[in-house]
Every structure is written in structure tokens, then in C-alpha cells.
């Protein structure tokens, strides 16, 4: 779950809503995350391939661990608790925070490292501003960049 967040920084609600055959589509040697309007805050769509590096772990979870957690119960939710019930978003957030020291929303903030203010102070930009598209975020497109206005400095490089 944590590795998936690092590779595909979904909102906690979207991560908790992953369900086999609904928005988590397994096909042969890959898996597609296909989030629809009901799964997203923006009510749009977001389709992304499950990270290849994590596919073997997903298969093992689905084949070995998830059936043990279900203990004979039937559910399409991806994330389950020890007692076989669906893992709620609030519980998932607490588990991730306990394991990592940060809440799931912060994974989204780490998609693109923010430029430290020291870099903005020490560099002079030849274009009027530096534009960093917010790739990887469900509510961002190539046309919604983050722009940083240039900062004049008296410091020399």
C-alpha cells in the first residue's frame, strides 16, 4: 500500500475505494487502475497502470494474503482488515501514518519535489518564470502548471 502510494499518489479516498473488477482491472501480466467520477474528488476520470515493480507483490497479496484475511468471506474491495472486513479510509490513513510517520496526503505533495526557496533566491531565470507541470496528480493536466515567479537576489553564484 505504501509502495503504491509512492508510485501512484492517489488520494486516500481513491486508494481505499480500489475494488477488483470495478476500478482495479487485472489482465494477464498487468493491472489497470481506472478511477471514475465516483472515485475522484474532481468527478473526472483517472486511468493509470499499476506499477510494474509492484505487480508481483499485488499478485502475491491477491493469491495468498487477501484470501487469508477474508477467511471465506466474499468482498471485492482490495484492502481488507485482519478480521475480514473492508479496510476503511480512516483506518488506512492511521496505519500508513503509523508505519511511515506521514499521512497519505503528503505522498501527493511529494510527487514533484518543491523547489527550495534557496534555489529560487540564488538562481536568476532567463525565462520570466519557471513552470513545473503537476504530472501524476489526478486533478492536474499538462495545462495546469505550477509557476514560480523569479526572485531577484543580490547573492552571487
FIPA-959150 format. One line per field, with one value per atom (N, C-alpha, C): residue in one letter; x, y, z. Coordinates in pm, whole numbers, m for minus. Last residue first. Layout:
<recs>
type = c(a	...)
x = c(X	...)
y = c(Y	...)
z = c(Z	...)
</recs>
This chain:
<recs>
type = c(x	x	x	x	x	x	x	x	x	x	x	x	x	x	x	x	x	x	x	x	x	x	x	x	x	x	x	x	x	x	x	x	x	x	x	x	x	x	x	x	x	x	x	x	x	x	x	x	x	x	x	x	x	x	x	x	x	x	x	x	x	x	x	x	x	x	x	x	x	x	x	x	x	x	x	x	x	x	x	x	x	x	x	x	x	x	x	x	x	x	x	x	x	x	x	x	x	x	x	x	x	x	x	x	x	x	x	x	x	x	x	x	x	x	x	x	x	x	x	x	x	x	x	x	x	x	x	x	x	x	x	x	x	x	x	x	x	x	x	x	x	x	x	x	x	x	x	x	x	x	x	x	x	x	x	x	x	x	x	x	x	x	x	x	x	x	x	x	x	x	x	x	x	x	x	x	x	x	x	x	x	x	x	x	x	x	x	x	x	x	x	x	x	x	x	x	x	x	x	x	x	x	x	x	x	x	x	x	x	x	x	x	x	x	x	x	x	x	x	x	x	x	x	x	x	x	x	x	x	x	x	x	x	x	x	x	x	x	x	x	x	x	x	x	x	x	x	x	x	x	x	x	x	x	x	x	x	x	x	x	x	x	x	x	x	x	x	x	x	x	x	x	x	x	x	x	x	x	x	x	x	x	x	x	x	x	x	x	x	x	x	x	x	x	x	x	x	x	x	x	x	x	x	x	x	x	x	x	x	x	x	x	x	x	x	x	x	x	x	x	x	x	x	x	x	x	x	x	x	x	x	x	x	x	x	x	x	x	x	x	x	x	x	x	x	x	x	x	x	x	x	x	x	x	x	x	x	x	x	x	x	x	x	x	x	x	x	x	x	x	x	x	x	x	x	x	x	x	x	x	x	x	x	x	x	x	x	x	x	x	x	x	x	x	x	x	x	x	x	x	x	x	x	x	x	x	x	x	x	x	x	x	x	x	x	x	x	x	x	x	x	x	x	x	x	x	x	x	x	x	x	x	x	x	x	x	x	x	x	x	x	x	x	x	x	x	x	x	x	x	x	x	x	x	x	x	x	x	x	x	x	x	x	x	x	x	x	x	x	x	x)
x = c(2649	2671	2817	2565	2638	2654	2276	2376	2439	2069	2198	2310	1804	1888	2016	1466	1595	1676	1283	1319	1457	1009	1152	1176	735	785	933	645	717	773	358	454	516	242	273	380	m7	126	133	m222	m234	m99	m195	m228	m247	m159	m40	m66	m353	m327	m204	m471	m383	m372	m601	m673	m589	m417	m543	m616	m80	m190	m321	109	85	m28	252	225	194	228	198	158	500	367	348	656	667	528	825	697	722	967	992	859	956	924	957	1084	1023	983	1400	1259	1197	1631	1625	1481	1650	1588	1593	1903	1832	1779	1925	1929	1854	1890	2025	2032	1616	1688	1822	1548	1481	1554	1707	1734	1670	1591	1730	1765	1339	1348	1492	1330	1361	1377	1061	1191	1218	921	909	1048	909	973	957	613	716	780	505	513	620	462	598	613	197	283	425	114	76	163	203	261	231	37	170	242	m190	m196	m58	m117	m120	m125	110	m23	m25	407	338	201	515	532	468	478	571	602	305	417	522	116	192	317	14	82	168	m105	5	83	m300	m198	m78	m455	m383	m272	m556	m474	m392	m707	m594	m499	m904	m812	m687	m1031	m972	m872	m1121	m1024	m956	m1137	m1194	m1084	m1118	m1037	m1094	m1379	m1317	m1241	m1299	m1386	m1306	m1131	m1200	m1296	m977	m1100	m1185	m768	m739	m864	m910	m854	m828	m823	m902	m832	m843	m780	m873	m1016	m877	m820	m1348	m1254	m1112	m1519	m1440	m1340	m1569	m1567	m1483	m1668	m1659	m1666	m1495	m1592	m1570	m1279	m1400	m1506	m1091	m1133	m1269	m972	m1116	m1173	m705	m775	m926	m656	m643	m718	m690	m782	m774	m467	m606	m704	m234	m269	m416	m239	m202	m264	m333	m337	m318	m301	m431	m443	m28	m129	m266	84	101	m3	7	m37	m25	143	m3	m56	408	358	205	416	435	384	379	281	294	560	474	374	687	769	686	475	529	610	199	344	398	m95	m33	117	m164	m122	m62	m453	m308	m278	m697	m655	m504	m946	m802	m765	m1201	m1153	m1001	m1382	m1332	m1298	m1447	m1554	m1512	m1257	m1283	m1396	m1238	m1289	m1332	m1330	m1243	m1312	m1511	m1388	m1300	m1711	m1749	m1627	m1572	m1622	m1657	m1316	m1422	m1469	m1005	m1092	m1191	m848	m937	m1039	m552	m635	m717	m464	m502	m585	m199	m319	m341	m54	m59	m194	m60	59	61	m396	m270	m157	m543	m546	m409	m749	m637	m653	m844	m869	m744	m1011	m883	m900	m1267	m1168	m1025	m1383	m1455	m1360	m1222	m1328	m1409	m1158	m1132	m1253	m1137	m1212	m1183	m1038	m998	m1071	m1087	m1201	m1164	m850	m936	m1051	m762	m685	m773	m954	m941	m866	m903	m1035	m1030	m634	m671	m807	m536	m598	m637	m231	m375	m422	51	m1	m149	211	86	17	442	447	326	363	484	490	139	123	245	269	175	154	409	484	394	190	280	360	83	0	88)
y = c(3361	3216	3184	3614	3573	3422	3781	3676	3640	3941	4007	3905	3842	3824	3903	3807	3873	3857	3541	3618	3678	3467	3481	3570	3264	3392	3403	2955	3024	3153	2767	2867	2935	2462	2545	2642	2406	2405	2485	2260	2322	2320	2126	2267	2333	1866	1937	2087	1848	1815	1892	1715	1802	1754	1542	1662	1759	1338	1307	1432	1389	1416	1399	1352	1245	1269	1679	1547	1449	1975	1885	1749	2145	2082	1984	2424	2282	2222	2699	2629	2480	2993	2850	2780	3300	3216	3072	3437	3512	3427	3274	3298	3372	3301	3374	3384	3349	3278	3363	3305	3406	3335	3156	3147	3262	3197	3202	3198	3179	3301	3310	2927	3041	3171	2783	2775	2893	2847	2885	2878	2732	2876	2920	2432	2503	2653	2325	2389	2461	2011	2157	2218	1724	1797	1947	1585	1672	1745	1419	1377	1456	1500	1460	1415	1539	1657	1625	1276	1356	1481	1209	1141	1219	1351	1404	1332	1193	1313	1369	992	964	1087	1124	1087	1073	978	1083	1031	763	892	1007	506	596	725	365	295	389	557	486	420	628	729	662	386	441	544	365	260	312	597	579	475	542	660	647	311	304	423	419	319	307	586	643	547	401	506	560	58	191	293	m252	m151	m13	m484	m387	m282	m773	m663	m568	m965	m993	m885	m898	m974	m997	m749	m882	m964	m594	m593	m736	m522	m590	m577	m377	m372	m427	m417	m463	m476	m541	m438	m494	m749	m706	m595	m1042	m896	m858	m1306	m1259	m1106	m1517	m1414	m1372	m1684	m1740	m1639	m1494	m1611	m1666	m1257	m1274	m1391	m1310	m1202	m1217	m1512	m1539	m1435	m1374	m1484	m1521	m1189	m1142	m1255	m1359	m1287	m1243	m1500	m1561	m1487	m1358	m1504	m1565	m1086	m1136	m1288	m1078	m1032	m1091	m1167	m1246	m1207	m957	m1094	m1181	m743	m742	m883	m824	m810	m809	m809	m939	m935	m528	m624	m760	m337	m382	m489	m269	m319	m378	m159	m291	m352	0	0	m142	m10	m47	m53	261	122	103	467	451	303	708	573	566	892	880	734	1139	1002	1003	1352	1320	1172	1445	1382	1359	1526	1615	1567	1311	1438	1530	989	1105	1230	786	759	881	866	834	815	893	1011	983	631	708	823	485	557	643	219	302	369	67	139	237	m246	m108	m53	m473	m431	m283	m756	m618	m589	m1008	m968	m821	m1056	m1122	m1076	m806	m866	m924	m648	m738	m803	m342	m438	m519	m167	m237	m355	m89	12	m41	m364	m236	m127	m580	m590	m462	m490	m582	m587	m157	m282	m363	118	22	m111	307	262	159	386	298	240	557	437	337	759	680	551	856	805	717	945	832	772	998	1050	930	848	867	935	838	911	945	584	639	712	536	530	594	569	636	642	403	548	625	156	203	353	144	149	198	126	241	256	m118	0	125)
z = c(m752	m762	m753	m514	m634	m632	m404	m384	m517	m451	m452	m433	m663	m547	m562	m757	m774	m647	m855	m738	m764	m1073	m1046	m925	m971	m1019	m986	m1073	m967	m1026	m1144	m1187	m1067	m1235	m1119	m1165	m1493	m1434	m1306	m1651	m1518	m1449	m1887	m1896	m1760	m1826	m1873	m1883	m1524	m1663	m1705	m1216	m1291	m1435	m1050	m1088	m1169	m1003	m1071	m1118	m1081	m990	m1066	m1277	m1182	m1085	m1307	m1362	m1250	m1300	m1188	m1242	m1458	m1466	m1350	m1371	m1342	m1352	m1494	m1492	m1472	m1397	m1411	m1397	m1579	m1465	m1497	m1787	m1677	m1557	m1858	m1886	m1767	m1689	m1815	m1864	m1342	m1453	m1579	m1116	m1195	m1318	m793	m939	m1002	m520	m575	m727	m464	m429	m501	m547	m609	m580	m371	m515	m585	m127	m150	m298	m135	m153	m178	m329	m205	m231	m519	m523	m392	m440	m448	m446	m633	m524	m544	m710	m766	m650	m509	m649	m720	m251	m285	m431	m217	m218	m261	m203	m320	m329	47	m68	m195	215	192	78	239	155	124	428	284	195	678	634	481	818	741	698	942	1009	934	846	776	850	1015	952	894	1091	1194	1135	841	923	1031	767	687	767	970	952	874	926	1052	1039	668	690	819	722	629	652	884	940	853	698	820	884	500	469	594	610	592	567	473	542	509	523	432	515	727	683	593	828	703	656	1043	1071	945	939	995	1020	640	776	822	294	397	533	m19	112	220	m241	m243	m103	m245	m202	m198	m285	m400	m364	m89	m99	m219	113	m25	m23	352	315	170	404	348	308	503	582	535	425	403	482	486	556	543	304	448	529	59	96	244	90	90	121	70	192	198	m191	m63	56	m415	m415	m277	m359	m403	m392	m289	m194	m231	m530	m408	m304	m702	m729	m604	m580	m589	m611	m622	m484	m482	m901	m834	m690	m936	m985	m918	m876	m767	m810	m1109	m997	m884	m1256	m1292	m1178	m1105	m1126	m1149	m1297	m1169	m1193	m1513	m1499	m1360	m1489	m1480	m1462	m1523	m1560	m1560	m1405	m1389	m1414	m1450	m1460	m1448	m1225	m1357	m1366	m976	m1055	m1200	m801	m914	m1003	m630	m578	m692	m752	m751	m700	m778	m702	m682	m946	m808	m718	m1195	m1122	m976	m1171	m1236	m1150	m1226	m1132	m1209	m1286	m1366	m1274	m1299	m1203	m1285	m1428	m1457	m1342	m1454	m1382	m1410	m1629	m1581	m1516	m1741	m1667	m1628	m1738	m1770	m1681	m1586	m1719	m1749	m1352	m1376	m1512	m1247	m1354	m1384	m1034	m1034	m1129	m1036	m1074	m1064	m1062	m1072	m1120	m1027	m1126	m1145	m692	m804	m897	m593	m589	m714	m403	m505	m486	m206	m287	m393	m93	m14	m98	m295	m262	m187	m279	m402	m377	m20	m55	m179	m44	44	11	m384	m262	m175	m501	m503	m375	m637	m519	m529	m721	m772	m659	m571	m717	m783	m308	m352	m505	m300	m280	m328	m331	m434	m421	m92	m218	m331	82	91	m38	0	0	0)
</recs>
